[in-house]
Amino acid sequence: MKLYQKVIALGADIRYMDKVETVIKSVSVHNHEVKFYVFNDDLPSEWFLLMRNRLKVIGSEIVNVKKTAHNLRDFHLPNAILSYATFFRYFIADEVQEDRVLYLDSDMIVNARLDELFSLDLQGYDIAAVQDFDQSGWLTTFNAGMLLIDARKWRENHSTKSLLELTVQHHEHVYGDQGVLNMYFGDQWLHLDKEYNFMVGLGSISTFEWE
């Protein structure tokens, strides 16, 4: 089995298939030999076959992670734009074989190499992320659109189970899975430079671009 240094997880339903494809294309422009895990419950196998053939040329791979036995549609979302597929990120550590994985939302564009990020010292934290931002300025919470995850620690701490339990209890009054993730990790996360999850409206283009 080939060992990949760069492992990326994404989650989508059929409505977001084209957006996930755009993320993968943007990663692949700057990074070869990447293993993509795509969490979904309705993406067609033909699409995965097409993507597999395209990625093979640059030494990359795509894995179809079907999650059909779930009740994620029952969880409240803060707006109609978001999909229940946003909760698929909870299952990353259970399905990804590698110990380090980068989660990306399907509205991300990657415009640089990721080597430095994947070799980063997580300093004992389960995740690394970028501080969130809204109209009032910088917040104390993190933006969950990009998460660098120590999957081994998530498995050891049974984080998937805890996140699902918290979601059942609090999904009606927090901001989706991002609110639950911040509730679970609190201040126990490694702060990354803002260039790794640049949000439109902050003034300049950086490594990641959030739309």
Residue frames as a rotation matrix with the C-alpha (Angstrom) as fourth column:
MET 1
0.575 0.818 0.000 0.00
0.818 -0.575 0.000 0.00
0.000 0.000 -1.000 0.00
LYS 2
-0.203 -0.640 0.741 1.33
0.595 -0.682 -0.426 3.39
0.778 0.354 0.519 -0.98
LEU 3
0.027 0.138 -0.990 1.89
0.941 -0.338 -0.021 5.79
-0.338 -0.931 -0.139 1.91
TYR 4
0.207 0.141 0.968 0.82
0.615 -0.789 -0.017 9.38
0.761 0.599 -0.250 1.27
GLN 5
-0.753 -0.475 -0.455 2.21
0.656 -0.499 -0.566 12.36
0.042 -0.725 0.688 3.14
LYS 6
-0.876 0.476 -0.076 -0.62
-0.476 -0.879 -0.020 14.61
-0.076 0.019 0.997 1.99
VAL 7
-0.698 0.708 -0.108 -4.08
0.695 0.706 0.135 13.37
0.172 0.019 -0.985 2.95
ILE 8
-0.905 0.424 0.043 -7.17
-0.425 -0.905 -0.029 15.53
0.027 -0.044 0.999 2.43
ALA 9
-0.641 0.767 0.032 -10.77
0.727 0.620 -0.295 14.88
-0.246 -0.166 -0.955 3.46
LEU 10
-0.877 0.479 -0.031 -13.85
-0.459 -0.818 0.348 16.52
0.141 0.320 0.937 1.99
GLY 11
-0.650 0.733 0.201 -17.57
0.466 0.593 -0.657 16.04
-0.601 -0.333 -0.727 2.50
ALA 12
-0.800 0.371 -0.471 -20.40
-0.580 -0.679 0.450 16.60
-0.153 0.633 0.759 0.03
ASP 13
-0.007 0.792 0.610 -23.81
0.223 0.596 -0.771 15.62
-0.975 0.130 -0.181 -1.20
ILE 14
-0.015 -0.002 1.000 -24.79
0.954 0.299 0.015 15.57
-0.299 0.954 -0.002 -4.87
ARG 15
0.901 0.418 0.118 -25.47
0.434 -0.863 -0.258 19.32
-0.006 0.283 -0.959 -4.92
TYR 16
0.709 -0.682 -0.181 -21.85
-0.483 -0.656 0.580 20.04
-0.514 -0.323 -0.794 -4.02
MET 17
0.609 -0.482 0.630 -20.18
0.566 0.821 0.081 17.58
-0.556 0.307 0.773 -6.38
ASP 18
0.622 -0.368 0.691 -18.97
0.562 -0.405 -0.721 20.27
0.545 0.837 -0.045 -8.79
LYS 19
0.756 -0.332 0.563 -17.62
-0.541 -0.802 0.253 22.35
0.368 -0.496 -0.786 -5.90
VAL 20
0.668 -0.526 0.527 -15.70
-0.166 0.585 0.794 19.40
-0.726 -0.618 0.303 -4.45
GLU 21
0.594 -0.440 0.674 -14.25
0.794 0.456 -0.402 18.76
-0.130 0.774 0.620 -7.90
THR 22
0.710 -0.317 0.629 -13.09
0.034 -0.877 -0.480 22.39
0.704 0.362 -0.611 -8.04
VAL 23
0.737 -0.456 0.499 -11.34
-0.634 -0.209 0.744 22.03
-0.235 -0.865 -0.443 -4.66
ILE 24
0.586 -0.507 0.632 -9.59
0.323 0.862 0.391 18.86
-0.743 -0.025 0.669 -5.82
LYS 25
0.642 -0.332 0.691 -8.49
0.696 -0.125 -0.707 20.54
0.322 0.935 0.151 -9.04
SER 26
0.755 -0.357 0.551 -7.09
-0.383 -0.921 -0.071 23.54
0.533 -0.157 -0.832 -7.16
VAL 27
0.655 -0.539 0.530 -5.13
-0.403 0.344 0.848 21.25
-0.639 -0.769 0.008 -4.82
SER 28
0.576 -0.376 0.726 -3.82
0.568 0.823 -0.024 19.21
-0.588 0.426 0.687 -7.74
VAL 29
0.888 -0.285 0.360 -2.47
0.118 -0.616 -0.779 22.23
0.444 0.735 -0.513 -9.62
HIS 30
0.373 -0.739 0.561 0.10
-0.785 -0.574 -0.234 22.74
0.495 -0.353 -0.794 -6.84
ASN 31
-0.189 -0.374 0.908 0.32
-0.865 0.501 0.027 19.30
-0.465 -0.780 -0.418 -5.18
HIS 32
0.058 0.132 -0.990 0.91
-0.659 0.750 0.061 15.82
0.750 0.648 0.130 -6.56
GLU 33
-0.519 -0.239 -0.820 0.71
0.229 0.886 -0.403 12.49
0.823 -0.397 -0.405 -4.73
VAL 34
-0.693 0.442 0.570 -2.27
-0.720 -0.467 -0.513 13.47
0.040 -0.766 0.642 -2.62
LYS 35
-0.808 0.520 -0.278 -4.82
0.499 0.854 0.146 11.04
0.313 -0.021 -0.949 -1.18
PHE 36
-0.677 0.663 0.320 -8.36
-0.659 -0.739 0.137 12.45
0.327 -0.118 0.938 -1.18
TYR 37
-0.803 0.577 -0.151 -11.10
0.586 0.716 -0.380 10.97
-0.111 -0.394 -0.912 0.98
VAL 38
-0.761 0.619 0.195 -14.54
-0.457 -0.724 0.516 12.19
0.460 0.304 0.834 -0.13
PHE 39
-0.861 0.508 0.003 -17.26
0.282 0.483 -0.829 11.57
-0.423 -0.713 -0.559 2.45
ASN 40
-0.654 0.676 -0.341 -20.72
-0.740 -0.479 0.471 11.36
0.155 0.560 0.814 0.89
ASP 41
-0.480 0.524 0.704 -23.93
-0.102 0.764 -0.638 9.39
-0.871 -0.378 -0.313 0.71
ASP 42
0.523 0.799 0.296 -25.06
0.252 0.187 -0.950 9.99
-0.814 0.571 -0.103 -2.87
LEU 43
0.084 -0.537 -0.840 -22.16
-0.821 -0.515 0.247 10.84
-0.565 0.669 -0.484 -5.21
PRO 44
0.904 0.380 -0.196 -22.20
-0.419 0.693 -0.587 8.55
-0.087 0.613 0.785 -8.27
SER 45
0.461 -0.743 0.485 -19.54
0.245 0.632 0.735 5.86
-0.853 -0.220 0.473 -8.65
GLU 46
0.581 -0.219 0.784 -19.00
0.806 0.020 -0.592 7.04
0.114 0.976 0.188 -12.23
TRP 47
0.869 -0.263 0.420 -17.73
-0.249 -0.965 -0.089 10.38
0.429 -0.027 -0.903 -10.95
PHE 48
0.611 -0.668 0.425 -15.23
-0.456 0.142 0.878 8.65
-0.647 -0.731 -0.218 -8.69
LEU 49
0.452 -0.430 0.782 -14.03
0.676 0.737 0.015 6.52
-0.582 0.522 0.624 -11.60
LEU 50
0.726 -0.140 0.673 -13.52
0.482 -0.595 -0.643 9.63
0.491 0.792 -0.364 -13.72
MET 51
0.795 -0.424 0.433 -11.68
-0.578 -0.747 0.330 11.45
0.183 -0.512 -0.839 -10.93
ARG 52
0.623 -0.573 0.533 -9.58
-0.037 0.659 0.751 8.38
-0.782 -0.488 0.389 -10.15
ASN 53
0.510 -0.410 0.756 -8.35
0.849 0.380 -0.367 8.22
-0.136 0.829 0.542 -13.74
ARG 54
0.742 -0.208 0.637 -7.52
0.099 -0.906 -0.411 11.93
0.663 0.368 -0.652 -13.79
LEU 55
0.772 -0.403 0.492 -5.67
-0.632 -0.403 0.662 11.87
-0.069 -0.822 -0.566 -10.46
LYS 56
0.782 -0.474 0.404 -3.67
0.359 0.873 0.329 8.77
-0.509 -0.112 0.853 -11.29
VAL 57
0.668 -0.512 0.540 -1.68
0.497 -0.233 -0.836 10.80
0.554 0.827 0.098 -13.82
ILE 58
0.214 -0.584 0.783 -0.18
-0.495 -0.756 -0.429 12.92
0.842 -0.296 -0.450 -11.00
GLY 59
-0.611 -0.538 -0.581 0.24
0.108 0.670 -0.734 10.02
0.784 -0.511 -0.352 -8.58
SER 60
-0.724 0.420 0.547 -2.83
-0.689 -0.414 -0.594 10.96
-0.023 -0.808 0.589 -6.53
GLU 61
-0.817 0.455 -0.354 -5.75
0.410 0.890 0.197 8.84
0.405 0.016 -0.914 -5.35
ILE 62
-0.483 0.735 0.476 -9.40
-0.791 -0.599 0.124 9.35
0.376 -0.317 0.871 -4.42
VAL 63
-0.953 0.177 -0.244 -11.38
0.267 0.873 -0.408 7.23
0.141 -0.454 -0.880 -1.95
ASN 64
-0.285 0.941 0.180 -15.16
-0.334 -0.274 0.902 7.00
0.899 0.197 0.392 -1.99
VAL 65
-0.990 -0.024 -0.141 -16.26
0.126 0.316 -0.940 7.03
0.067 -0.949 -0.310 1.67
LYS 66
-0.312 0.949 0.052 -19.97
-0.072 -0.078 0.994 6.23
0.947 0.307 0.093 1.63
LYS 67
-0.992 0.108 -0.066 -21.79
0.067 0.012 -0.998 7.13
-0.107 -0.994 -0.019 4.85
THR 68
-0.541 0.840 -0.030 -25.40
-0.145 -0.058 0.988 6.09
0.828 0.539 0.153 4.35
ALA 69
0.155 0.584 -0.797 -26.38
0.749 0.456 0.480 4.96
0.644 -0.672 -0.367 7.86
HIS 70
-0.867 -0.444 -0.226 -26.73
0.487 -0.666 -0.565 8.34
0.100 -0.600 0.794 9.56
ASN 71
0.237 0.952 -0.196 -29.30
0.969 -0.245 -0.020 10.76
-0.067 -0.185 -0.980 10.94
LEU 72
-0.681 -0.664 -0.309 -27.41
0.649 -0.743 0.167 13.92
-0.340 -0.087 0.937 9.96
ARG 73
-0.596 0.519 0.612 -30.43
0.342 -0.525 0.779 15.34
0.726 0.674 0.136 8.13
ASP 74
0.379 0.791 -0.480 -32.16
0.781 0.004 0.624 15.65
0.496 -0.612 -0.616 11.49
PHE 75
-0.215 -0.553 -0.805 -29.66
0.889 -0.452 0.073 18.22
-0.405 -0.699 0.589 12.78
HIS 76
0.815 0.530 -0.236 -30.56
0.439 -0.829 -0.347 21.89
-0.379 0.179 -0.908 12.58
LEU 77
-0.242 -0.863 0.444 -28.43
0.970 -0.228 0.087 24.05
0.026 0.451 0.892 10.28
PRO 78
-0.389 0.040 -0.920 -28.11
0.450 -0.864 -0.228 27.84
-0.804 -0.502 0.318 10.64
ASN 79
-0.114 0.409 -0.905 -29.14
-0.704 -0.677 -0.217 28.55
-0.701 0.612 0.365 7.03
ALA 80
0.750 0.588 0.305 -30.49
-0.201 0.640 -0.742 26.83
-0.631 0.495 0.598 3.95
ILE 81
0.547 -0.610 -0.574 -27.21
-0.791 -0.152 -0.592 27.16
0.274 0.778 -0.565 2.07
LEU 82
-0.452 -0.769 0.453 -25.43
-0.879 0.471 -0.078 24.67
-0.153 -0.433 -0.888 4.29
SER 83
0.194 0.440 -0.877 -25.83
-0.555 0.786 0.272 20.94
0.809 0.434 0.397 3.65
TYR 84
0.890 0.164 0.426 -26.12
-0.445 0.520 0.729 18.15
-0.102 -0.838 0.536 6.21
ALA 85
0.741 -0.653 -0.156 -22.93
0.437 0.645 -0.627 16.84
0.510 0.397 0.763 4.58
THR 86
0.224 -0.657 0.719 -21.04
-0.533 -0.701 -0.474 19.40
0.816 -0.278 -0.508 6.66
PHE 87
0.557 0.052 0.829 -21.39
-0.808 0.263 0.526 16.94
-0.191 -0.963 0.188 9.57
PHE 88
0.917 -0.235 -0.321 -19.47
0.064 0.885 -0.462 14.24
0.393 0.403 0.827 7.66
ARG 89
0.113 -0.955 0.275 -16.25
-0.439 -0.296 -0.848 15.72
0.891 -0.025 -0.452 9.04
TYR 90
0.409 0.106 0.906 -17.09
-0.908 0.149 0.392 14.14
-0.093 -0.983 0.157 12.40
PHE 91
0.918 0.128 0.375 -16.30
-0.129 0.991 -0.023 10.71
-0.375 -0.027 0.927 10.91
ILE 92
0.619 -0.699 -0.358 -12.89
-0.652 -0.203 -0.730 11.51
0.438 0.685 -0.582 9.44
ALA 93
-0.256 -0.828 0.500 -10.77
-0.967 0.229 -0.116 9.80
-0.018 -0.513 -0.858 12.09
ASP 94
0.173 0.407 0.897 -12.91
-0.437 0.848 -0.300 6.65
-0.883 -0.340 0.324 11.91
GLU 95
0.899 0.318 0.301 -12.45
0.123 0.475 -0.871 6.21
-0.420 0.820 0.388 8.16
VAL 96
0.694 -0.699 -0.169 -9.06
-0.584 -0.410 -0.701 7.72
0.421 0.585 -0.693 7.31
GLN 97
0.790 -0.426 -0.442 -6.19
0.483 0.875 0.021 5.25
0.378 -0.230 0.897 7.67
GLU 98
-0.152 -0.937 0.315 -3.48
0.497 -0.347 -0.795 7.88
0.854 0.036 0.519 8.06
ASP 99
-0.114 0.017 -0.993 -2.72
0.991 -0.070 -0.115 9.75
-0.072 -0.997 -0.009 11.30
ARG 100
-0.530 -0.052 -0.846 -2.74
0.165 -0.985 -0.043 13.27
-0.832 -0.163 0.531 9.88
VAL 101
-0.277 0.532 0.800 -5.42
0.961 0.134 0.244 14.64
0.022 0.836 -0.548 7.59
LEU 102
-0.947 0.018 -0.320 -6.41
-0.019 -1.000 0.000 18.05
-0.320 0.006 0.948 6.30
TYR 103
-0.123 0.962 0.245 -10.13
0.887 0.217 -0.408 18.73
-0.445 0.167 -0.880 6.15
LEU 104
-0.975 -0.130 -0.183 -11.31
0.032 -0.888 0.458 21.31
-0.222 0.441 0.870 3.59
ASP 105
0.004 0.988 -0.152 -14.78
0.024 -0.152 -0.988 22.71
-1.000 0.001 -0.025 3.02
SER 106
-0.066 0.034 0.997 -16.05
0.904 0.424 0.045 22.50
-0.422 0.905 -0.059 -0.54
ASP 107
0.924 0.303 0.233 -15.87
0.375 -0.832 -0.407 26.29
0.071 0.464 -0.883 -1.00
MET 108
0.450 -0.853 -0.264 -12.08
-0.022 -0.306 0.952 26.38
-0.893 -0.422 -0.157 -0.64
ILE 109
0.931 -0.364 -0.020 -9.54
-0.007 0.036 -0.999 27.20
0.364 0.931 0.031 -3.31
VAL 110
0.585 -0.809 -0.059 -5.94
0.366 0.199 0.909 26.08
-0.723 -0.554 0.413 -2.67
ASN 111
0.974 -0.217 0.059 -3.31
-0.052 -0.472 -0.880 28.16
0.219 0.854 -0.471 -4.43
ALA 112
0.182 -0.961 0.207 0.00
-0.953 -0.224 -0.203 26.88
0.242 -0.160 -0.957 -3.03
ARG 113
-0.231 -0.366 -0.901 1.94
-0.102 0.930 -0.352 23.77
0.968 0.011 -0.252 -2.05
LEU 114
0.686 0.636 0.354 0.88
-0.461 0.002 0.888 22.11
0.564 -0.772 0.294 1.21
ASP 115
0.158 -0.698 -0.699 4.17
0.352 0.701 -0.621 20.51
0.923 -0.148 0.356 2.26
GLU 116
-0.724 -0.502 0.473 4.81
-0.189 -0.514 -0.837 22.95
0.663 -0.695 0.277 5.10
LEU 117
0.000 0.830 0.557 1.35
-0.944 -0.184 0.275 22.43
0.331 -0.526 0.784 6.54
PHE 118
0.783 0.351 -0.513 1.63
-0.264 0.935 0.236 18.64
0.563 -0.049 0.825 6.55
SER 119
-0.015 -0.855 -0.518 5.02
0.536 0.430 -0.726 18.75
0.844 -0.289 0.452 8.27
LEU 120
-0.049 0.065 0.997 3.81
-0.516 -0.856 0.031 21.18
0.855 -0.512 0.075 10.94
ASP 121
-0.858 -0.231 -0.459 4.33
0.293 0.514 -0.806 20.31
0.422 -0.826 -0.373 14.63
LEU 122
0.065 0.982 0.175 0.85
0.163 -0.183 0.969 20.15
0.984 -0.035 -0.172 16.17
GLN 123
-0.620 -0.471 0.627 2.41
-0.447 -0.445 -0.776 20.55
0.645 -0.761 0.065 19.63
GLY 124
-0.980 0.186 -0.067 0.18
0.176 0.660 -0.730 17.91
-0.091 -0.728 -0.680 21.16
TYR 125
-0.426 0.876 -0.226 -3.11
-0.652 -0.471 -0.595 19.43
-0.627 -0.106 0.771 20.01
ASP 126
-0.161 0.488 0.858 -5.82
0.424 0.819 -0.387 17.37
-0.891 0.301 -0.339 18.30
ILE 127
0.511 0.387 0.767 -6.43
0.859 -0.196 -0.473 20.05
-0.033 0.901 -0.433 15.69
ALA 128
-0.651 -0.565 -0.508 -4.95
0.452 -0.825 0.338 23.18
-0.610 -0.010 0.792 14.16
ALA 129
0.217 0.794 0.568 -7.15
0.976 -0.185 -0.114 25.88
0.015 0.579 -0.815 12.66
VAL 130
-0.739 -0.389 0.550 -7.47
0.456 -0.890 -0.018 29.58
0.497 0.237 0.835 11.90
GLN 131
-0.733 0.423 -0.533 -9.18
0.333 -0.460 -0.823 32.11
-0.593 -0.781 0.196 14.13
ASP 132
-0.102 0.799 0.592 -12.66
0.995 0.080 0.063 32.99
0.003 0.596 -0.803 12.92
PHE 133
-0.945 -0.197 -0.263 -13.78
0.172 -0.978 0.115 36.44
-0.280 0.063 0.958 11.77
ASP 134
-0.032 0.935 0.354 -17.11
0.999 0.038 -0.011 38.19
-0.024 0.353 -0.935 11.36
GLN 135
0.371 0.255 0.893 -18.49
0.509 -0.860 0.034 41.73
0.777 0.442 -0.449 11.04
SER 136
0.992 0.060 0.115 -17.40
-0.065 -0.536 0.842 42.55
0.112 -0.842 -0.527 14.58
GLY 137
0.276 -0.961 0.026 -13.79
-0.940 -0.276 -0.199 41.49
0.199 0.030 -0.980 13.97
TRP 138
-0.436 -0.555 -0.708 -11.63
-0.383 0.827 -0.412 38.58
0.814 0.092 -0.573 15.09
LEU 139
0.646 0.734 0.209 -13.32
-0.576 0.288 0.765 36.04
0.502 -0.615 0.609 17.34
THR 140
-0.094 -0.661 0.744 -11.93
-0.945 0.294 0.142 33.68
-0.313 -0.690 -0.653 19.99
THR 141
0.495 0.367 0.788 -13.28
-0.140 0.928 -0.344 30.65
-0.857 0.060 0.511 18.12
PHE 142
-0.677 -0.736 0.023 -11.85
-0.142 0.162 0.977 28.89
-0.722 0.658 -0.214 15.06
ASN 143
0.160 0.640 -0.751 -13.27
-0.954 -0.097 -0.285 28.62
-0.255 0.762 0.595 11.56
ALA 144
0.062 -0.069 0.996 -13.97
-0.241 0.967 0.082 24.96
-0.969 -0.245 0.043 10.80
GLY 145
0.863 0.297 -0.410 -13.66
-0.436 0.024 -0.900 25.30
-0.257 0.955 0.150 7.03
MET 146
0.324 -0.819 -0.473 -10.05
-0.307 0.382 -0.872 24.13
0.895 0.428 -0.128 7.26
LEU 147
0.752 -0.077 0.655 -8.89
-0.632 0.200 0.749 21.78
-0.189 -0.977 0.101 10.00
LEU 148
-0.119 -0.812 -0.571 -5.54
-0.603 0.516 -0.608 20.05
0.789 0.272 -0.551 10.32
ILE 149
0.678 0.619 0.396 -6.43
-0.706 0.399 0.585 16.92
0.204 -0.677 0.707 12.30
ASP 150
-0.666 -0.732 0.144 -4.43
-0.737 0.618 -0.274 14.45
0.111 -0.289 -0.951 14.35
ALA 151
0.161 0.837 -0.523 -6.66
-0.705 0.469 0.532 11.51
0.691 0.283 0.665 13.48
ARG 152
-0.357 -0.361 -0.861 -4.86
0.286 0.835 -0.469 9.15
0.889 -0.414 -0.195 15.83
LYS 153
-0.999 -0.031 -0.019 -5.69
0.029 -0.360 -0.933 11.36
0.022 -0.933 0.360 18.82
TRP 154
-0.339 0.939 -0.048 -9.30
-0.919 -0.320 0.230 11.71
0.200 0.122 0.972 17.65
ARG 155
0.123 0.361 -0.924 -9.57
-0.240 0.915 0.325 7.91
0.963 0.182 0.200 17.62
GLU 156
-0.657 -0.471 -0.589 -7.96
0.434 0.403 -0.806 7.59
0.617 -0.785 -0.061 21.04
ASN 157
-0.966 0.258 -0.025 -10.29
-0.148 -0.628 -0.764 10.21
-0.213 -0.734 0.645 22.52
HIS 158
-0.490 0.817 0.306 -13.42
0.844 0.532 -0.068 8.81
-0.219 0.225 -0.950 20.80
SER 159
-0.827 0.065 -0.558 -14.05
-0.046 -0.998 -0.047 12.29
-0.560 -0.013 0.828 19.42
THR 160
-0.815 0.566 -0.124 -16.59
-0.128 0.033 0.991 11.15
0.565 0.824 0.046 16.82
LYS 161
-0.244 0.729 -0.639 -18.89
0.814 0.512 0.274 9.77
0.527 -0.453 -0.719 19.51
SER 162
-0.410 0.028 -0.912 -18.51
0.731 -0.587 -0.348 12.89
-0.545 -0.809 0.220 21.66
LEU 163
-0.952 0.023 -0.304 -19.20
-0.181 -0.844 0.505 15.25
-0.245 0.536 0.808 18.73
LEU 164
-0.597 0.784 -0.169 -22.35
0.138 0.308 0.941 13.38
0.790 0.539 -0.292 17.74
GLU 165
-0.162 0.526 -0.835 -23.59
0.972 0.233 -0.042 13.42
0.172 -0.818 -0.549 21.33
LEU 166
-0.627 -0.127 -0.768 -22.96
0.390 -0.905 -0.168 17.16
-0.674 -0.405 0.618 21.63
THR 167
-0.959 0.273 -0.078 -24.73
-0.200 -0.454 0.868 17.76
0.202 0.848 0.490 18.32
VAL 168
-0.342 0.868 -0.360 -27.82
0.634 0.496 0.594 15.89
0.694 -0.025 -0.720 19.48
GLN 169
-0.078 0.271 -0.960 -27.90
0.965 -0.221 -0.140 18.08
-0.250 -0.937 -0.244 22.60
HIS 170
-0.145 -0.169 -0.975 -27.02
0.328 -0.938 0.114 21.48
-0.934 -0.303 0.191 21.12
HIS 171
-0.657 -0.268 0.705 -27.63
0.731 0.003 0.683 21.53
-0.185 0.963 0.194 17.34
GLU 172
0.278 0.879 0.388 -30.64
0.923 -0.356 0.147 23.84
0.267 0.317 -0.910 17.63
HIS 173
0.977 0.152 -0.151 -28.77
0.196 -0.919 0.343 26.71
-0.087 -0.364 -0.927 19.26
VAL 174
0.068 -0.969 -0.237 -25.21
0.062 -0.233 0.970 26.64
-0.996 -0.081 0.044 17.89
TYR 175
0.321 -0.012 -0.947 -23.80
-0.853 -0.437 -0.284 27.46
-0.411 0.899 -0.151 14.46
GLY 176
0.749 0.085 -0.658 -23.94
-0.506 0.714 -0.484 23.99
0.428 0.695 0.578 12.94
ASP 177
0.763 -0.510 -0.396 -21.00
0.571 0.819 0.047 21.63
0.301 -0.262 0.917 13.30
GLN 178
-0.138 -0.833 0.537 -18.60
0.256 -0.553 -0.793 24.58
0.957 0.028 0.289 13.62
GLY 179
0.181 0.292 0.939 -20.36
-0.773 -0.549 0.319 25.58
0.608 -0.784 0.126 16.84
VAL 180
0.978 0.206 0.026 -20.20
-0.184 0.806 0.562 22.01
0.095 -0.555 0.827 18.12
LEU 181
0.446 -0.886 -0.128 -16.53
0.635 0.415 -0.652 21.63
0.630 0.209 0.748 17.24
ASN 182
-0.267 -0.525 0.808 -15.68
-0.191 -0.794 -0.578 24.84
0.945 -0.308 0.112 19.09
MET 183
0.547 0.530 0.648 -17.74
-0.762 -0.005 0.647 23.69
0.347 -0.848 0.401 22.05
TYR 184
0.961 -0.154 -0.232 -15.88
0.198 0.963 0.183 20.38
0.195 -0.221 0.956 22.12
PHE 185
0.200 -0.980 0.009 -12.33
0.791 0.156 -0.592 21.68
0.578 0.125 0.806 21.71
GLY 186
0.793 0.127 -0.595 -12.73
0.514 -0.663 0.544 24.98
-0.326 -0.738 -0.591 23.57
ASP 187
0.762 -0.586 -0.274 -9.35
-0.624 -0.778 -0.073 26.73
-0.171 0.227 -0.959 23.57
GLN 188
0.134 -0.715 0.686 -7.44
-0.184 0.662 0.726 23.48
-0.974 -0.223 -0.043 22.99
TRP 189
0.777 0.045 0.628 -6.41
0.587 0.311 -0.748 24.03
-0.229 0.949 0.215 19.39
LEU 190
-0.270 -0.955 -0.125 -3.28
0.714 -0.285 0.639 25.22
-0.646 0.083 0.759 17.64
HIS 191
0.613 0.475 -0.632 -3.63
0.029 -0.812 -0.582 28.66
-0.790 0.339 -0.512 16.07
LEU 192
-0.025 -0.571 0.820 -2.50
0.940 0.267 0.214 28.75
-0.341 0.776 0.530 12.44
ASP 193
-0.806 -0.310 -0.505 -1.50
0.110 -0.916 0.387 31.81
-0.582 0.256 0.772 10.49
LYS 194
0.075 0.949 -0.307 -4.48
-0.193 -0.288 -0.938 33.47
-0.978 0.129 0.162 8.80
GLU 195
-0.344 -0.252 -0.905 -2.99
-0.912 -0.140 0.386 32.77
-0.223 0.958 -0.182 5.37
TYR 196
-0.991 -0.109 0.080 -4.07
-0.094 0.981 0.171 29.13
-0.097 0.162 -0.982 5.73
ASN 197
-0.297 0.943 0.149 -7.79
0.946 0.312 -0.087 29.97
-0.129 0.115 -0.985 5.72
PHE 198
-0.968 -0.134 -0.211 -8.11
0.103 -0.983 0.152 33.37
-0.228 0.126 0.966 4.13
MET 199
-0.139 0.989 0.050 -11.65
0.828 0.144 -0.542 34.71
-0.543 -0.034 -0.839 4.17
VAL 200
-0.313 0.081 0.946 -12.92
0.777 -0.551 0.304 37.00
0.546 0.831 0.109 1.44
GLY 201
0.721 0.557 0.413 -13.10
0.278 -0.777 0.565 40.53
0.635 -0.293 -0.715 2.78
LEU 202
0.743 -0.491 -0.454 -9.86
0.501 -0.041 0.864 40.47
-0.443 -0.870 0.216 4.77
GLY 203
0.687 -0.341 -0.641 -7.90
-0.341 -0.931 0.129 42.36
-0.641 0.130 -0.756 2.16
SER 204
-0.106 -0.770 -0.630 -5.46
-0.986 0.002 0.164 40.08
-0.125 0.638 -0.759 0.31
ILE 205
0.745 0.342 -0.572 -5.17
-0.498 0.856 -0.137 36.66
0.443 0.387 0.809 -1.27
SER 206
-0.089 -0.760 0.643 -3.37
-0.961 0.235 0.146 33.95
-0.262 -0.605 -0.752 0.69
THR 207
-0.906 -0.422 0.043 -2.87
-0.399 0.882 0.251 30.19
-0.144 0.210 -0.967 0.73
PHE 208
-0.621 0.772 0.135 -6.54
0.776 0.630 -0.032 29.37
-0.109 0.085 -0.990 1.24
GLU 209
-0.919 0.385 0.089 -9.47
-0.337 -0.881 0.332 31.41
0.207 0.275 0.939 -0.01
TRP 210
-0.695 0.717 -0.052 -12.87
0.588 0.526 -0.615 31.11
-0.414 -0.458 -0.787 1.66
GLU 211
-0.874 0.427 0.233 -15.94
-0.075 -0.591 0.803 32.16
0.481 0.684 0.548 -0.25
